[in-house]
Every structure is written in C-alpha cells, then in structure tokens.
Amino acid sequence: MDSFSSSEQRFCEIIRGKDRALRDFLSGSTLPDHIDAQTWLTYLTGIKSALGNLNNDLAFVATLLVKRYLQDRFGILDFDAAGKAQGAAGVDIEAITKDGKPIVGELKTTKPYQPGFGAQQRTMMLKDLKRLAASDAAHRFMFVTDPDAFTALCKPGFANRVPGVEIVDLVTGRTFLCEGPQV
C-alpha cells in the first residue's frame, strides 16, 4: 500500500480540486457548433483556468510513480514526491539507498511529436541524459511516462552516449540499461 507524506496528500487534493473545477465548468458550458472565435476563446480559457498548469500536475503524479519504483526496488522510505517543485533547476530525483548509495534521476513526461523526438525535445533529452551519465551516483535513471519516448531512448542514438543510465518506463515497468557503444 502506498503511503503519502502530508505534502504529497496536499498536492493530490489540489489536483482533485482542479478536477472538480473542470467538471463544474464543463457541466455548465459547451463549445458551440458554430465557429465564433470570442466564444471559443472564452470556453478554452475556462478549461485552462480550471486545470492550471497541467504539466506540473502530470509530473507530480509521475513522481509518485518514481517514489513507488524506488520503494519497490531499493526499499527507500524517505523520498517525498512533493519535496521539490516541478520544473525547478537541477536533477529531478535524488535519493539514498538503505546502504547509503546515491540515486539520481530525471523525469520526462514528454510525448515525442515525431519518431525519435523533435529537434528541441532531442536536445533536452540528450542534455539530461548526459548530466545523468556524468553523475557519480551509484544508480542513474531516466524515468519516462510515454512508450514512444522509452522506445526512442533505448535506441543507439541515445543509449550509446550515456553508459550506465537506466531508462525506466513508469507506466509499463520496462527498463533498459544503456551500455554505451559496442565495439
């Protein structure tokens, strides 16, 4: 059974509140059949207002999956998914195993908009992967939530550049250890 810190529970309640706000908004509003830019903008703004920064909410919930993964694999008990603000600078995940070994990880909820990522997506992925590979942590992870992102990261164009980084699909549980170029 999952156990959540008080800050994790608080963040979940905020998300639950956004869900209620969206449901309330949608129950009283509909997008009209005729195209009227002003009405459509008002409608979409209402949805955006109800949801707030959905990307941060997705990343937080994905971090709860990271927490579960670390608990199951390493028995980590003191990781707080709400301990670091989503989008804050630096590595996304930092934890210590029971025997004192450091764990670092990056979390990506990125959906490739084309196979292998778009140019900017690819640049950001490589930047984070290289930072992980350069880390002296005992365990280095790239956590993803999208199956296409997982598949792309497991290909030689990424995997050969970042030996020792483990790619983890948080949704399916698949993992892949990058071993560097094969000679």
Backbone as JSON Lines, residues from 0, in Angstrom:
{"i":0,"aa":"M","n":[0.84,-1.19,0.0],"ca":[0.0,0.0,0.0],"c":[0.87,1.24,0.0]}
{"i":1,"aa":"D","n":[0.48,2.23,-0.77],"ca":[1.24,3.46,-0.85],"c":[1.02,4.29,0.41]}
{"i":2,"aa":"S","n":[2.11,4.91,0.87],"ca":[1.98,5.87,1.96],"c":[2.44,7.21,1.41]}
{"i":3,"aa":"F","n":[1.7,8.24,1.74],"ca":[1.97,9.56,1.19],"c":[2.28,10.53,2.31]}
{"i":4,"aa":"S","n":[3.25,11.4,2.06],"ca":[3.57,12.46,3.02],"c":[2.42,13.46,3.05]}
{"i":5,"aa":"S","n":[2.42,14.31,4.05],"ca":[1.35,15.32,4.13],"c":[1.44,16.28,2.94]}
{"i":6,"aa":"S","n":[2.65,16.6,2.48],"ca":[2.77,17.5,1.32],"c":[2.3,16.81,0.05]}
{"i":7,"aa":"E","n":[2.54,15.51,-0.09],"ca":[2.04,14.76,-1.25],"c":[0.51,14.72,-1.22]}
{"i":8,"aa":"Q","n":[-0.06,14.49,-0.06],"ca":[-1.52,14.47,0.08],"c":[-2.12,15.83,-0.27]}
{"i":9,"aa":"R","n":[-1.45,16.89,0.18],"ca":[-1.93,18.25,-0.11],"c":[-1.94,18.5,-1.62]}
{"i":10,"aa":"F","n":[-0.85,18.1,-2.29],"ca":[-0.76,18.3,-3.74],"c":[-1.85,17.49,-4.44]}
{"i":11,"aa":"C","n":[-2.11,16.28,-3.98],"ca":[-3.17,15.46,-4.57],"c":[-4.54,16.11,-4.38]}
{"i":12,"aa":"E","n":[-4.76,16.75,-3.25],"ca":[-6.03,17.44,-3.02],"c":[-6.17,18.64,-3.95]}
{"i":13,"aa":"I","n":[-5.07,19.31,-4.25],"ca":[-5.12,20.42,-5.21],"c":[-5.54,19.89,-6.59]}
{"i":14,"aa":"I","n":[-4.96,18.76,-6.99],"ca":[-5.34,18.16,-8.27],"c":[-6.81,17.75,-8.25]}
{"i":15,"aa":"R","n":[-7.25,17.17,-7.14],"ca":[-8.66,16.78,-7.02],"c":[-9.57,18.01,-7.14]}
{"i":16,"aa":"G","n":[-9.14,19.14,-6.58],"ca":[-9.9,20.39,-6.7],"c":[-9.97,20.88,-8.14]}
{"i":17,"aa":"K","n":[-8.88,20.71,-8.88],"ca":[-8.88,21.09,-10.29],"c":[-9.83,20.2,-11.08]}
{"i":18,"aa":"D","n":[-9.87,18.93,-10.73],"ca":[-10.8,18.01,-11.4],"c":[-12.25,18.46,-11.15]}
{"i":19,"aa":"R","n":[-12.56,18.82,-9.9],"ca":[-13.92,19.29,-9.58],"c":[-14.23,20.58,-10.34]}
{"i":20,"aa":"A","n":[-13.26,21.5,-10.4],"ca":[-13.48,22.76,-11.1],"c":[-13.73,22.52,-12.59]}
{"i":21,"aa":"L","n":[-12.97,21.6,-13.18],"ca":[-13.17,21.29,-14.6],"c":[-14.55,20.66,-14.82]}
{"i":22,"aa":"R","n":[-14.92,19.71,-13.97],"ca":[-16.24,19.07,-14.11],"c":[-17.36,20.09,-13.97]}
{"i":23,"aa":"D","n":[-17.23,21.0,-13.01],"ca":[-18.24,22.04,-12.82],"c":[-18.32,22.94,-14.06]}
{"i":24,"aa":"F","n":[-17.16,23.32,-14.57],"ca":[-17.13,24.18,-15.74],"c":[-17.78,23.49,-16.93]}
{"i":25,"aa":"L","n":[-17.39,22.23,-17.19],"ca":[-17.91,21.5,-18.35],"c":[-19.41,21.2,-18.21]}
{"i":26,"aa":"S","n":[-19.88,21.03,-16.98],"ca":[-21.31,20.75,-16.82],"c":[-22.17,21.98,-17.14]}
{"i":27,"aa":"G","n":[-21.58,23.16,-17.07],"ca":[-22.33,24.37,-17.37],"c":[-21.95,25.05,-18.67]}
{"i":28,"aa":"S","n":[-21.05,24.46,-19.42],"ca":[-20.56,25.09,-20.65],"c":[-20.41,24.05,-21.75]}
{"i":29,"aa":"T","n":[-20.64,24.49,-22.96],"ca":[-20.37,23.63,-24.12],"c":[-19.76,24.49,-25.21]}
{"i":30,"aa":"L","n":[-18.96,23.85,-26.02],"ca":[-18.39,24.53,-27.18],"c":[-19.47,24.57,-28.26]}
{"i":31,"aa":"P","n":[-19.85,25.76,-28.7],"ca":[-20.95,25.83,-29.67],"c":[-20.55,25.2,-31.02]}
{"i":32,"aa":"D","n":[-21.56,24.73,-31.73],"ca":[-21.32,24.14,-33.06],"c":[-20.8,25.17,-34.05]}
{"i":33,"aa":"H","n":[-21.32,26.38,-33.96],"ca":[-20.86,27.41,-34.9],"c":[-19.52,27.98,-34.41]}
{"i":34,"aa":"I","n":[-18.69,28.35,-35.35],"ca":[-17.37,28.87,-35.01],"c":[-17.47,30.37,-34.74]}
{"i":35,"aa":"D","n":[-17.24,30.71,-33.49],"ca":[-17.18,32.1,-33.06],"c":[-15.93,32.22,-32.19]}
{"i":36,"aa":"A","n":[-14.92,32.88,-32.7],"ca":[-13.62,32.92,-32.04],"c":[-13.71,33.43,-30.59]}
{"i":37,"aa":"Q","n":[-14.5,34.45,-30.35],"ca":[-14.62,35.01,-28.99],"c":[-15.2,33.97,-28.03]}
{"i":38,"aa":"T","n":[-16.27,33.31,-28.44],"ca":[-16.91,32.29,-27.6],"c":[-15.98,31.11,-27.37]}
{"i":39,"aa":"W","n":[-15.31,30.69,-28.43],"ca":[-14.39,29.56,-28.32],"c":[-13.21,29.91,-27.39]}
{"i":40,"aa":"L","n":[-12.7,31.12,-27.5],"ca":[-11.61,31.55,-26.62],"c":[-12.06,31.56,-25.17]}
{"i":41,"aa":"T","n":[-13.24,32.06,-24.91],"ca":[-13.78,32.09,-23.56],"c":[-13.91,30.66,-23.01]}
{"i":42,"aa":"Y","n":[-14.41,29.76,-23.84],"ca":[-14.58,28.36,-23.44],"c":[-13.23,27.73,-23.11]}
{"i":43,"aa":"L","n":[-12.28,27.86,-24.01],"ca":[-10.96,27.25,-23.79],"c":[-10.24,27.89,-22.61]}
{"i":44,"aa":"T","n":[-10.41,29.17,-22.4],"ca":[-9.82,29.85,-21.25],"c":[-10.42,29.31,-19.95]}
{"i":45,"aa":"G","n":[-11.7,28.99,-19.97],"ca":[-12.34,28.39,-18.79],"c":[-11.72,27.04,-18.45]}
{"i":46,"aa":"I","n":[-11.48,26.24,-19.47],"ca":[-10.84,24.93,-19.25],"c":[-9.42,25.13,-18.7]}
{"i":47,"aa":"K","n":[-8.68,26.03,-19.32],"ca":[-7.31,26.3,-18.88],"c":[-7.29,26.81,-17.45]}
{"i":48,"aa":"S","n":[-8.2,27.67,-17.12],"ca":[-8.29,28.22,-15.77],"c":[-8.59,27.12,-14.75]}
{"i":49,"aa":"A","n":[-9.48,26.21,-15.09],"ca":[-9.82,25.12,-14.18],"c":[-8.63,24.2,-13.95]}
{"i":50,"aa":"L","n":[-7.87,23.93,-15.0],"ca":[-6.77,22.98,-14.9],"c":[-5.47,23.58,-14.4]}
{"i":51,"aa":"G","n":[-5.25,24.86,-14.61],"ca":[-3.98,25.45,-14.21],"c":[-2.85,24.82,-15.01]}
{"i":52,"aa":"N","n":[-1.7,24.64,-14.37],"ca":[-0.55,24.07,-15.06],"c":[-0.64,22.55,-15.01]}
{"i":53,"aa":"L","n":[-1.28,21.98,-16.0],"ca":[-1.49,20.54,-16.06],"c":[-0.18,19.78,-16.18]}
{"i":54,"aa":"N","n":[0.82,20.36,-16.86],"ca":[2.11,19.69,-16.98],"c":[2.75,19.45,-15.62]}
{"i":55,"aa":"N","n":[2.66,20.41,-14.73],"ca":[3.2,20.21,-13.38],"c":[2.45,19.12,-12.64]}
{"i":56,"aa":"D","n":[1.14,19.06,-12.83],"ca":[0.35,18.02,-12.17],"c":[0.73,16.64,-12.7]}
{"i":57,"aa":"L","n":[0.91,16.53,-14.02],"ca":[1.35,15.26,-14.61],"c":[2.7,14.85,-14.04]}
{"i":58,"aa":"A","n":[3.63,15.79,-13.98],"ca":[4.96,15.5,-13.47],"c":[4.91,15.08,-12.0]}
{"i":59,"aa":"F","n":[4.07,15.73,-11.21],"ca":[3.95,15.35,-9.79],"c":[3.44,13.93,-9.65]}
{"i":60,"aa":"V","n":[2.37,13.6,-10.37],"ca":[1.81,12.24,-10.28],"c":[2.83,11.21,-10.78]}
{"i":61,"aa":"A","n":[3.58,11.56,-11.83],"ca":[4.63,10.67,-12.31],"c":[5.72,10.5,-11.24]}
{"i":62,"aa":"T","n":[5.98,11.56,-10.48],"ca":[6.96,11.46,-9.4],"c":[6.46,10.52,-8.3]}
{"i":63,"aa":"L","n":[5.15,10.46,-8.1],"ca":[4.61,9.46,-7.18],"c":[4.92,8.04,-7.68]}
{"i":64,"aa":"L","n":[4.88,7.85,-9.0],"ca":[5.25,6.55,-9.57],"c":[6.75,6.28,-9.38]}
{"i":65,"aa":"V","n":[7.57,7.31,-9.49],"ca":[9.0,7.17,-9.22],"c":[9.2,6.73,-7.77]}
{"i":66,"aa":"K","n":[8.48,7.36,-6.86],"ca":[8.58,7.01,-5.45],"c":[8.25,5.53,-5.24]}
{"i":67,"aa":"R","n":[7.17,5.07,-5.85],"ca":[6.8,3.66,-5.73],"c":[7.9,2.75,-6.29]}
{"i":68,"aa":"Y","n":[8.44,3.14,-7.45],"ca":[9.5,2.36,-8.07],"c":[10.71,2.25,-7.13]}
{"i":69,"aa":"L","n":[11.12,3.38,-6.56],"ca":[12.27,3.38,-5.66],"c":[11.99,2.6,-4.38]}
{"i":70,"aa":"Q","n":[10.77,2.67,-3.88],"ca":[10.4,1.88,-2.71],"c":[10.47,0.39,-3.02]}
{"i":71,"aa":"D","n":[9.9,-0.01,-4.16],"ca":[9.88,-1.42,-4.52],"c":[11.28,-1.96,-4.81]}
{"i":72,"aa":"R","n":[12.08,-1.19,-5.49],"ca":[13.4,-1.68,-5.91],"c":[14.48,-1.54,-4.83]}
{"i":73,"aa":"F","n":[14.45,-0.44,-4.09],"ca":[15.52,-0.16,-3.14],"c":[15.06,-0.06,-1.69]}
{"i":74,"aa":"G","n":[13.76,-0.14,-1.45],"ca":[13.26,-0.02,-0.09],"c":[13.35,1.4,0.46]}
{"i":75,"aa":"I","n":[13.43,2.36,-0.42],"ca":[13.56,3.76,0.0],"c":[12.27,4.19,0.7]}
{"i":76,"aa":"L","n":[12.41,4.8,1.85],"ca":[11.24,5.19,2.62],"c":[11.11,6.7,2.82]}
{"i":77,"aa":"D","n":[12.17,7.46,2.57],"ca":[12.14,8.88,2.93],"c":[12.05,9.81,1.73]}
{"i":78,"aa":"F","n":[11.68,9.31,0.58],"ca":[11.56,10.16,-0.61],"c":[10.19,10.83,-0.61]}
{"i":79,"aa":"D","n":[10.17,12.13,-0.78],"ca":[8.92,12.9,-0.82],"c":[8.74,13.44,-2.23]}
{"i":80,"aa":"A","n":[7.73,12.97,-2.94],"ca":[7.48,13.38,-4.33],"c":[7.16,14.87,-4.42]}
{"i":81,"aa":"A","n":[6.7,15.46,-3.35],"ca":[6.38,16.9,-3.35],"c":[7.52,17.72,-2.76]}
{"i":82,"aa":"G","n":[8.65,17.09,-2.49],"ca":[9.76,17.77,-1.84],"c":[10.48,18.78,-2.72]}
{"i":83,"aa":"K","n":[10.36,18.64,-4.02],"ca":[11.0,19.57,-4.94],"c":[9.95,20.07,-5.93]}
{"i":84,"aa":"A","n":[9.94,21.37,-6.15],"ca":[8.96,21.95,-7.07],"c":[9.16,21.41,-8.48]}
{"i":85,"aa":"Q","n":[8.06,21.09,-9.15],"ca":[8.14,20.64,-10.53],"c":[8.71,21.76,-11.37]}
{"i":86,"aa":"G","n":[9.67,21.42,-12.22],"ca":[10.28,22.41,-13.09],"c":[11.44,23.16,-12.45]}
{"i":87,"aa":"A","n":[11.76,22.86,-11.19],"ca":[12.89,23.52,-10.53],"c":[14.2,23.08,-11.18]}
{"i":88,"aa":"A","n":[15.2,23.93,-11.1],"ca":[16.5,23.62,-11.69],"c":[17.15,22.43,-10.98]}
{"i":89,"aa":"G","n":[18.05,21.78,-11.7],"ca":[18.79,20.67,-11.13],"c":[18.13,19.34,-11.42]}
{"i":90,"aa":"V","n":[18.75,18.3,-10.89],"ca":[18.26,16.95,-11.11],"c":[16.88,16.8,-10.46]}
{"i":91,"aa":"D","n":[16.0,16.04,-11.11],"ca":[14.62,15.9,-10.63],"c":[14.5,15.01,-9.4]}
{"i":92,"aa":"I","n":[15.27,13.92,-9.38],"ca":[15.13,12.89,-8.34],"c":[16.47,12.71,-7.64]}
{"i":93,"aa":"E","n":[16.45,12.8,-6.33],"ca":[17.63,12.5,-5.51],"c":[17.17,11.68,-4.32]}
{"i":94,"aa":"A","n":[17.85,10.55,-4.12],"ca":[17.51,9.68,-3.01],"c":[18.76,8.9,-2.6]}
{"i":95,"aa":"I","n":[18.67,8.22,-1.48],"ca":[19.77,7.41,-0.97],"c":[19.23,6.02,-0.66]}
{"i":96,"aa":"T","n":[19.96,4.99,-1.1],"ca":[19.56,3.62,-0.79],"c":[19.78,3.34,0.7]}
{"i":97,"aa":"K","n":[19.26,2.23,1.17],"ca":[19.42,1.85,2.58],"c":[20.89,1.74,2.97]}
{"i":98,"aa":"D","n":[21.73,1.33,2.0],"ca":[23.16,1.18,2.3],"c":[23.97,2.42,1.94]}
{"i":99,"aa":"G","n":[23.29,3.56,1.76],"ca":[23.96,4.83,1.6],"c":[24.41,5.19,0.19]}
{"i":100,"aa":"K","n":[23.96,4.45,-0.81],"ca":[24.36,4.75,-2.19],"c":[23.4,5.78,-2.8]}
{"i":101,"aa":"P","n":[23.96,6.8,-3.46],"ca":[23.1,7.84,-4.03],"c":[22.39,7.39,-5.31]}
{"i":102,"aa":"I","n":[21.19,7.89,-5.45],"ca":[20.36,7.67,-6.64],"c":[20.03,9.05,-7.2]}
{"i":103,"aa":"V","n":[20.19,9.19,-8.52],"ca":[19.75,10.41,-9.19],"c":[18.87,10.0,-10.36]}
{"i":104,"aa":"G","n":[17.96,10.88,-10.71],"ca":[17.09,10.59,-11.84],"c":[16.5,11.85,-12.44]}
{"i":105,"aa":"E","n":[16.17,11.72,-13.7],"ca":[15.43,12.75,-14.41],"c":[14.08,12.16,-14.77]}
{"i":106,"aa":"L","n":[13.06,12.97,-14.78],"ca":[11.71,12.53,-15.11],"c":[11.23,13.3,-16.32]}
{"i":107,"aa":"K","n":[10.76,12.56,-17.32],"ca":[10.23,13.19,-18.53],"c":[8.83,12.64,-18.81]}
{"i":108,"aa":"T","n":[7.88,13.56,-18.9],"ca":[6.52,13.2,-19.3],"c":[6.32,13.55,-20.77]}
{"i":109,"aa":"T","n":[7.42,13.71,-21.47],"ca":[7.43,14.13,-22.87],"c":[6.83,13.08,-23.79]}
{"i":110,"aa":"K","n":[5.97,13.52,-24.67],"ca":[5.43,12.7,-25.76],"c":[6.13,13.16,-27.02]}
{"i":111,"aa":"P","n":[6.94,12.28,-27.66],"ca":[7.6,12.71,-28.89],"c":[6.58,13.13,-29.94]}
{"i":112,"aa":"Y","n":[6.78,14.29,-30.52],"ca":[5.81,14.71,-31.54],"c":[6.19,14.19,-32.91]}
{"i":113,"aa":"Q","n":[7.31,13.51,-33.0],"ca":[7.69,12.75,-34.19],"c":[8.6,11.62,-33.72]}
{"i":114,"aa":"P","n":[8.8,10.57,-34.5],"ca":[9.66,9.47,-34.06],"c":[11.07,9.97,-33.7]}
{"i":115,"aa":"G","n":[11.55,9.57,-32.53],"ca":[12.89,9.98,-32.11],"c":[12.95,11.37,-31.51]}
{"i":116,"aa":"F","n":[11.82,12.03,-31.34],"ca":[11.7,13.37,-30.78],"c":[11.93,14.44,-31.84]}
{"i":117,"aa":"G","n":[11.37,15.6,-31.59],"ca":[11.66,16.76,-32.4],"c":[13.02,17.31,-31.99]}
{"i":118,"aa":"A","n":[13.52,18.27,-32.74],"ca":[14.88,18.78,-32.5],"c":[15.06,19.31,-31.08]}
{"i":119,"aa":"Q","n":[14.14,20.15,-30.61],"ca":[14.28,20.7,-29.26],"c":[14.09,19.63,-28.2]}
{"i":120,"aa":"Q","n":[13.13,18.73,-28.4],"ca":[12.93,17.63,-27.46],"c":[14.2,16.79,-27.36]}
{"i":121,"aa":"R","n":[14.79,16.47,-28.51],"ca":[16.01,15.66,-28.55],"c":[17.15,16.35,-27.81]}
{"i":122,"aa":"T","n":[17.31,17.64,-28.05],"ca":[18.36,18.41,-27.38],"c":[18.21,18.33,-25.87]}
{"i":123,"aa":"M","n":[16.99,18.52,-25.37],"ca":[16.75,18.49,-23.92],"c":[16.95,17.09,-23.35]}
{"i":124,"aa":"M","n":[16.52,16.07,-24.07],"ca":[16.72,14.7,-23.61],"c":[18.22,14.39,-23.49]}
{"i":125,"aa":"L","n":[18.97,14.73,-24.53],"ca":[20.41,14.47,-24.5],"c":[21.11,15.24,-23.37]}
{"i":126,"aa":"K","n":[20.69,16.47,-23.15],"ca":[21.27,17.27,-22.07],"c":[21.07,16.57,-20.73]}
{"i":127,"aa":"D","n":[19.85,16.14,-20.46],"ca":[19.55,15.49,-19.19],"c":[20.24,14.13,-19.08]}
{"i":128,"aa":"L","n":[20.25,13.37,-20.18],"ca":[20.91,12.07,-20.16],"c":[22.41,12.21,-19.91]}
{"i":129,"aa":"K","n":[23.03,13.18,-20.54],"ca":[24.47,13.39,-20.34],"c":[24.77,13.83,-18.91]}
{"i":130,"aa":"R","n":[23.9,14.65,-18.34],"ca":[24.08,15.05,-16.93],"c":[24.01,13.82,-16.04]}
{"i":131,"aa":"L","n":[23.06,12.92,-16.32],"ca":[22.96,11.69,-15.53],"c":[24.21,10.83,-15.7]}
{"i":132,"aa":"A","n":[24.65,10.66,-16.95],"ca":[25.81,9.81,-17.22],"c":[27.07,10.35,-16.54]}
{"i":133,"aa":"A","n":[27.17,11.66,-16.4],"ca":[28.34,12.28,-15.77],"c":[28.28,12.23,-14.25]}
{"i":134,"aa":"S","n":[27.14,11.9,-13.71],"ca":[26.97,11.85,-12.26],"c":[27.75,10.67,-11.68]}
{"i":135,"aa":"D","n":[28.25,10.84,-10.47],"ca":[28.95,9.74,-9.82],"c":[28.02,8.92,-8.91]}
{"i":136,"aa":"A","n":[26.71,9.12,-9.07],"ca":[25.74,8.36,-8.28],"c":[25.83,6.88,-8.63]}
{"i":137,"aa":"A","n":[25.52,6.05,-7.68],"ca":[25.54,4.6,-7.89],"c":[24.44,4.14,-8.83]}
{"i":138,"aa":"H","n":[23.32,4.85,-8.8],"ca":[22.16,4.5,-9.64],"c":[21.69,5.77,-10.35]}
{"i":139,"aa":"R","n":[21.59,5.67,-11.7],"ca":[21.22,6.83,-12.51],"c":[20.07,6.43,-13.43]}
{"i":140,"aa":"F","n":[18.96,7.17,-13.32],"ca":[17.74,6.8,-14.02],"c":[17.19,7.94,-14.87]}
{"i":141,"aa":"M","n":[16.66,7.56,-16.02],"ca":[15.8,8.45,-16.8],"c":[14.43,7.8,-16.76]}
{"i":142,"aa":"F","n":[13.51,8.42,-16.03],"ca":[12.15,7.92,-15.9],"c":[11.28,8.59,-16.96]}
{"i":143,"aa":"V","n":[10.49,7.8,-17.69],"ca":[9.6,8.33,-18.7],"c":[8.2,7.77,-18.5]}
{"i":144,"aa":"T","n":[7.21,8.46,-19.08],"ca":[5.82,8.03,-18.95],"c":[5.19,7.69,-20.29]}
{"i":145,"aa":"D","n":[5.95,7.83,-21.36],"ca":[5.41,7.6,-22.69],"c":[6.15,6.44,-23.36]}
{"i":146,"aa":"P","n":[5.41,5.46,-23.92],"ca":[6.07,4.3,-24.54],"c":[6.94,4.67,-25.75]}
{"i":147,"aa":"D","n":[6.53,5.69,-26.52],"ca":[7.34,6.11,-27.65],"c":[8.64,6.77,-27.19]}
{"i":148,"aa":"A","n":[8.59,7.5,-26.09],"ca":[9.8,8.09,-25.52],"c":[10.74,6.98,-25.05]}
{"i":149,"aa":"F","n":[10.2,5.98,-24.39],"ca":[11.01,4.86,-23.93],"c":[11.7,4.18,-25.11]}
{"i":150,"aa":"T","n":[10.94,3.87,-26.14],"ca":[11.49,3.2,-27.32],"c":[12.61,4.03,-27.95]}
{"i":151,"aa":"A","n":[12.38,5.33,-28.1],"ca":[13.38,6.2,-28.71],"c":[14.66,6.25,-27.87]}
{"i":152,"aa":"L","n":[14.52,6.34,-26.57],"ca":[15.68,6.45,-25.7],"c":[16.51,5.17,-25.64]}
{"i":153,"aa":"C","n":[15.89,4.05,-25.96],"ca":[16.6,2.76,-25.94],"c":[17.37,2.51,-27.23]}
{"i":154,"aa":"K","n":[17.2,3.34,-28.21],"ca":[17.9,3.17,-29.49],"c":[19.34,3.68,-29.36]}
{"i":155,"aa":"P","n":[20.25,3.16,-30.2],"ca":[21.67,3.51,-30.1],"c":[21.97,5.01,-30.14]}
{"i":156,"aa":"G","n":[21.18,5.8,-30.87],"ca":[21.44,7.23,-30.95],"c":[21.44,7.92,-29.59]}
{"i":157,"aa":"F","n":[20.7,7.39,-28.65],"ca":[20.69,7.9,-27.28],"c":[21.52,6.99,-26.38]}
{"i":158,"aa":"A","n":[21.2,5.71,-26.37],"ca":[21.78,4.76,-25.41],"c":[23.29,4.68,-25.5]}
{"i":159,"aa":"N","n":[23.86,4.77,-26.69],"ca":[25.31,4.66,-26.83],"c":[26.06,5.83,-26.21]}
{"i":160,"aa":"R","n":[25.38,6.92,-26.0],"ca":[26.03,8.14,-25.49],"c":[26.05,8.23,-23.97]}
{"i":161,"aa":"V","n":[25.25,7.38,-23.31],"ca":[25.08,7.57,-21.86],"c":[25.19,6.25,-21.09]}
{"i":162,"aa":"P","n":[26.38,5.6,-21.13],"ca":[26.52,4.33,-20.43],"c":[26.23,4.47,-18.94]}
{"i":163,"aa":"G","n":[25.55,3.45,-18.42],"ca":[25.24,3.42,-17.0],"c":[23.91,4.05,-16.62]}
{"i":164,"aa":"V","n":[23.26,4.69,-17.56],"ca":[21.94,5.28,-17.27],"c":[20.89,4.23,-17.58]}
{"i":165,"aa":"E","n":[19.97,4.06,-16.66],"ca":[18.87,3.11,-16.85],"c":[17.61,3.87,-17.22]}
{"i":166,"aa":"I","n":[16.99,3.46,-18.31],"ca":[15.74,4.06,-18.77],"c":[14.61,3.24,-18.16]}
{"i":167,"aa":"V","n":[13.64,3.92,-17.55],"ca":[12.52,3.24,-16.9],"c":[11.21,3.82,-17.43]}
{"i":168,"aa":"D","n":[10.36,2.94,-17.97],"ca":[9.01,3.33,-18.37],"c":[8.13,3.13,-17.14]}
{"i":169,"aa":"L","n":[7.71,4.21,-16.51],"ca":[6.95,4.13,-15.27],"c":[5.57,3.51,-15.44]}
{"i":170,"aa":"V","n":[5.05,3.54,-16.66],"ca":[3.7,3.02,-16.89],"c":[3.74,1.49,-17.06]}
{"i":171,"aa":"T","n":[4.68,1.0,-17.86],"ca":[4.73,-0.44,-18.14],"c":[5.7,-1.2,-17.24]}
{"i":172,"aa":"G","n":[6.64,-0.48,-16.63],"ca":[7.65,-1.13,-15.81],"c":[8.87,-1.62,-16.59]}
{"i":173,"aa":"R","n":[8.87,-1.42,-17.92],"ca":[10.02,-1.85,-18.71],"c":[11.25,-1.01,-18.33]}
{"i":174,"aa":"T","n":[12.42,-1.66,-18.38],"ca":[13.66,-0.97,-18.11],"c":[14.69,-1.32,-19.18]}
{"i":175,"aa":"F","n":[15.65,-0.43,-19.35],"ca":[16.73,-0.65,-20.32],"c":[17.98,0.03,-19.77]}
{"i":176,"aa":"L","n":[19.08,-0.73,-19.67],"ca":[20.33,-0.18,-19.21],"c":[21.18,0.22,-20.41]}
{"i":177,"aa":"C","n":[21.52,1.48,-20.48],"ca":[22.38,1.97,-21.56],"c":[23.81,1.51,-21.27]}
{"i":178,"aa":"E","n":[24.4,0.85,-22.26],"ca":[25.73,0.27,-22.05],"c":[26.81,0.96,-22.84]}
{"i":179,"aa":"G","n":[26.48,1.99,-23.59],"ca":[27.49,2.69,-24.38],"c":[27.73,2.0,-25.71]}
{"i":180,"aa":"P","n":[28.64,2.53,-26.5],"ca":[28.88,1.97,-27.83],"c":[29.46,0.56,-27.75]}
{"i":181,"aa":"Q","n":[29.0,-0.27,-28.64],"ca":[29.5,-1.64,-28.73],"c":[30.63,-1.66,-29.76]}
{"i":182,"aa":"V","n":[31.8,-2.13,-29.36],"ca":[32.96,-2.18,-30.26],"c":[33.29,-3.6,-30.67]}
